[in-house]
Amino acid sequence: MIKLYDKVEIIDRGITGEVVDISESGKCVVESDSKEHKEGAYGGEWPLYDCDVSMLKKT
């Protein structure tokens, strides 16, 4: 089970980061460990990604 502040990998992108938000419907926001802009991300210096729990694995 994925919890808030778990270190995870977004499986299909190979991006590692930390879960910073989880909705009641099971959607997660992952903040990247890399300080760079990547395609498909939003936010400032540290890219954010919206993901389903099924897209994540703990690291």
CNS distance restraints for C-alpha pairs under 8 A (distance, minus, plus):
assign (resid   2 and name CA) (resid   6 and name CA) 6.67 0.50 0.50
assign (resid   2 and name CA) (resid  53 and name CA) 6.99 0.50 0.50
assign (resid   2 and name CA) (resid  57 and name CA) 7.96 0.50 0.50
assign (resid   2 and name CA) (resid  58 and name CA) 7.27 0.50 0.50
assign (resid   3 and name CA) (resid  19 and name CA) 7.26 0.50 0.50
assign (resid   3 and name CA) (resid  22 and name CA) 7.77 0.50 0.50
assign (resid   4 and name CA) (resid  19 and name CA) 5.36 0.50 0.50
assign (resid   4 and name CA) (resid  20 and name CA) 5.97 0.50 0.50
assign (resid   4 and name CA) (resid  21 and name CA) 6.31 0.50 0.50
assign (resid   4 and name CA) (resid  22 and name CA) 6.74 0.50 0.50
assign (resid   5 and name CA) (resid  18 and name CA) 5.46 0.50 0.50
assign (resid   5 and name CA) (resid  19 and name CA) 4.80 0.50 0.50
assign (resid   5 and name CA) (resid  20 and name CA) 5.78 0.50 0.50
assign (resid   6 and name CA) (resid  18 and name CA) 5.61 0.50 0.50
assign (resid   6 and name CA) (resid  19 and name CA) 5.58 0.50 0.50
assign (resid   6 and name CA) (resid  58 and name CA) 6.92 0.50 0.50
assign (resid   7 and name CA) (resid  16 and name CA) 7.27 0.50 0.50
assign (resid   7 and name CA) (resid  17 and name CA) 5.70 0.50 0.50
assign (resid   7 and name CA) (resid  18 and name CA) 4.59 0.50 0.50
assign (resid   7 and name CA) (resid  19 and name CA) 6.69 0.50 0.50
assign (resid   7 and name CA) (resid  58 and name CA) 5.91 0.50 0.50
assign (resid   7 and name CA) (resid  59 and name CA) 5.67 0.50 0.50
assign (resid   8 and name CA) (resid  16 and name CA) 5.66 0.50 0.50
assign (resid   8 and name CA) (resid  17 and name CA) 5.58 0.50 0.50
assign (resid   8 and name CA) (resid  18 and name CA) 5.94 0.50 0.50
assign (resid   8 and name CA) (resid  19 and name CA) 7.13 0.50 0.50
assign (resid   8 and name CA) (resid  56 and name CA) 6.17 0.50 0.50
assign (resid   8 and name CA) (resid  57 and name CA) 5.40 0.50 0.50
assign (resid   8 and name CA) (resid  58 and name CA) 4.29 0.50 0.50
assign (resid   8 and name CA) (resid  59 and name CA) 5.11 0.50 0.50
assign (resid   9 and name CA) (resid  14 and name CA) 6.25 0.50 0.50
assign (resid   9 and name CA) (resid  15 and name CA) 5.48 0.50 0.50
assign (resid   9 and name CA) (resid  16 and name CA) 4.25 0.50 0.50
assign (resid   9 and name CA) (resid  17 and name CA) 6.39 0.50 0.50
assign (resid   9 and name CA) (resid  56 and name CA) 5.61 0.50 0.50
assign (resid   9 and name CA) (resid  57 and name CA) 5.40 0.50 0.50
assign (resid   9 and name CA) (resid  58 and name CA) 6.36 0.50 0.50
assign (resid   9 and name CA) (resid  59 and name CA) 6.45 0.50 0.50
assign (resid  10 and name CA) (resid  14 and name CA) 5.65 0.50 0.50
assign (resid  10 and name CA) (resid  15 and name CA) 5.27 0.50 0.50
assign (resid  10 and name CA) (resid  16 and name CA) 6.32 0.50 0.50
assign (resid  10 and name CA) (resid  51 and name CA) 7.88 0.50 0.50
assign (resid  10 and name CA) (resid  55 and name CA) 5.79 0.50 0.50
assign (resid  10 and name CA) (resid  56 and name CA) 4.83 0.50 0.50
assign (resid  10 and name CA) (resid  57 and name CA) 6.83 0.50 0.50
assign (resid  11 and name CA) (resid  15 and name CA) 7.38 0.50 0.50
assign (resid  11 and name CA) (resid  55 and name CA) 5.72 0.50 0.50
assign (resid  11 and name CA) (resid  56 and name CA) 5.74 0.50 0.50
assign (resid  11 and name CA) (resid  57 and name CA) 6.77 0.50 0.50
assign (resid  12 and name CA) (resid  55 and name CA) 7.13 0.50 0.50
assign (resid  15 and name CA) (resid  32 and name CA) 6.81 0.50 0.50
assign (resid  15 and name CA) (resid  33 and name CA) 7.98 0.50 0.50
assign (resid  16 and name CA) (resid  32 and name CA) 5.91 0.50 0.50
assign (resid  16 and name CA) (resid  33 and name CA) 5.95 0.50 0.50
assign (resid  17 and name CA) (resid  30 and name CA) 5.99 0.50 0.50
assign (resid  17 and name CA) (resid  31 and name CA) 5.27 0.50 0.50
assign (resid  17 and name CA) (resid  32 and name CA) 4.17 0.50 0.50
assign (resid  17 and name CA) (resid  33 and name CA) 4.67 0.50 0.50
assign (resid  17 and name CA) (resid  34 and name CA) 7.92 0.50 0.50
assign (resid  18 and name CA) (resid  30 and name CA) 5.37 0.50 0.50
assign (resid  18 and name CA) (resid  31 and name CA) 5.31 0.50 0.50
assign (resid  18 and name CA) (resid  32 and name CA) 6.66 0.50 0.50
assign (resid  18 and name CA) (resid  33 and name CA) 7.31 0.50 0.50
assign (resid  19 and name CA) (resid  28 and name CA) 6.62 0.50 0.50
assign (resid  19 and name CA) (resid  29 and name CA) 5.82 0.50 0.50
assign (resid  19 and name CA) (resid  30 and name CA) 4.47 0.50 0.50
assign (resid  19 and name CA) (resid  31 and name CA) 6.40 0.50 0.50
assign (resid  20 and name CA) (resid  28 and name CA) 7.55 0.50 0.50
assign (resid  20 and name CA) (resid  29 and name CA) 5.72 0.50 0.50
assign (resid  20 and name CA) (resid  30 and name CA) 5.83 0.50 0.50
assign (resid  20 and name CA) (resid  31 and name CA) 6.51 0.50 0.50
assign (resid  21 and name CA) (resid  28 and name CA) 5.60 0.50 0.50
assign (resid  21 and name CA) (resid  29 and name CA) 5.10 0.50 0.50
assign (resid  21 and name CA) (resid  30 and name CA) 7.36 0.50 0.50
assign (resid  22 and name CA) (resid  26 and name CA) 6.32 0.50 0.50
assign (resid  22 and name CA) (resid  27 and name CA) 5.75 0.50 0.50
assign (resid  22 and name CA) (resid  28 and name CA) 4.45 0.50 0.50
assign (resid  22 and name CA) (resid  29 and name CA) 6.52 0.50 0.50
assign (resid  23 and name CA) (resid  27 and name CA) 5.30 0.50 0.50
assign (resid  23 and name CA) (resid  28 and name CA) 6.40 0.50 0.50
assign (resid  26 and name CA) (resid  52 and name CA) 6.40 0.50 0.50
assign (resid  26 and name CA) (resid  53 and name CA) 6.17 0.50 0.50
assign (resid  27 and name CA) (resid  50 and name CA) 6.94 0.50 0.50
assign (resid  27 and name CA) (resid  51 and name CA) 5.74 0.50 0.50
assign (resid  27 and name CA) (resid  52 and name CA) 4.74 0.50 0.50
assign (resid  27 and name CA) (resid  53 and name CA) 6.25 0.50 0.50
assign (resid  28 and name CA) (resid  50 and name CA) 5.78 0.50 0.50
assign (resid  28 and name CA) (resid  51 and name CA) 5.16 0.50 0.50
assign (resid  28 and name CA) (resid  52 and name CA) 6.02 0.50 0.50
assign (resid  28 and name CA) (resid  53 and name CA) 6.50 0.50 0.50
assign (resid  29 and name CA) (resid  48 and name CA) 6.46 0.50 0.50
assign (resid  29 and name CA) (resid  49 and name CA) 5.48 0.50 0.50
assign (resid  29 and name CA) (resid  50 and name CA) 4.68 0.50 0.50
assign (resid  29 and name CA) (resid  51 and name CA) 6.21 0.50 0.50
assign (resid  30 and name CA) (resid  48 and name CA) 5.54 0.50 0.50
assign (resid  30 and name CA) (resid  49 and name CA) 5.15 0.50 0.50
assign (resid  30 and name CA) (resid  50 and name CA) 6.55 0.50 0.50
assign (resid  30 and name CA) (resid  51 and name CA) 7.29 0.50 0.50
assign (resid  31 and name CA) (resid  46 and name CA) 6.38 0.50 0.50
assign (resid  31 and name CA) (resid  47 and name CA) 5.83 0.50 0.50
assign (resid  31 and name CA) (resid  48 and name CA) 4.54 0.50 0.50
assign (resid  31 and name CA) (resid  49 and name CA) 6.54 0.50 0.50
assign (resid  32 and name CA) (resid  46 and name CA) 5.92 0.50 0.50
assign (resid  32 and name CA) (resid  47 and name CA) 5.44 0.50 0.50
assign (resid  32 and name CA) (resid  48 and name CA) 6.23 0.50 0.50
assign (resid  32 and name CA) (resid  49 and name CA) 7.77 0.50 0.50
assign (resid  33 and name CA) (resid  46 and name CA) 7.25 0.50 0.50
assign (resid  34 and name CA) (resid  46 and name CA) 6.58 0.50 0.50
assign (resid  34 and name CA) (resid  47 and name CA) 7.67 0.50 0.50
assign (resid  35 and name CA) (resid  45 and name CA) 5.56 0.50 0.50
assign (resid  35 and name CA) (resid  46 and name CA) 4.92 0.50 0.50
assign (resid  35 and name CA) (resid  47 and name CA) 7.17 0.50 0.50
assign (resid  36 and name CA) (resid  45 and name CA) 6.08 0.50 0.50
assign (resid  36 and name CA) (resid  46 and name CA) 6.40 0.50 0.50
assign (resid  36 and name CA) (resid  47 and name CA) 6.83 0.50 0.50
assign (resid  37 and name CA) (resid  41 and name CA) 7.24 0.50 0.50
assign (resid  37 and name CA) (resid  45 and name CA) 6.98 0.50 0.50
assign (resid  37 and name CA) (resid  46 and name CA) 7.48 0.50 0.50
assign (resid  37 and name CA) (resid  47 and name CA) 6.11 0.50 0.50
assign (resid  38 and name CA) (resid  47 and name CA) 6.91 0.50 0.50
assign (resid  40 and name CA) (resid  49 and name CA) 7.31 0.50 0.50
assign (resid  41 and name CA) (resid  47 and name CA) 5.45 0.50 0.50
assign (resid  41 and name CA) (resid  48 and name CA) 5.37 0.50 0.50
assign (resid  41 and name CA) (resid  49 and name CA) 5.30 0.50 0.50
assign (resid  42 and name CA) (resid  47 and name CA) 5.59 0.50 0.50
assign (resid  42 and name CA) (resid  48 and name CA) 5.27 0.50 0.50
assign (resid  42 and name CA) (resid  49 and name CA) 6.82 0.50 0.50
assign (resid  43 and name CA) (resid  47 and name CA) 5.45 0.50 0.50
assign (resid  43 and name CA) (resid  48 and name CA) 5.74 0.50 0.50
assign (resid  51 and name CA) (resid  55 and name CA) 6.27 0.50 0.50
assign (resid  51 and name CA) (resid  56 and name CA) 7.57 0.50 0.50
assign (resid  52 and name CA) (resid  56 and name CA) 7.33 0.50 0.50
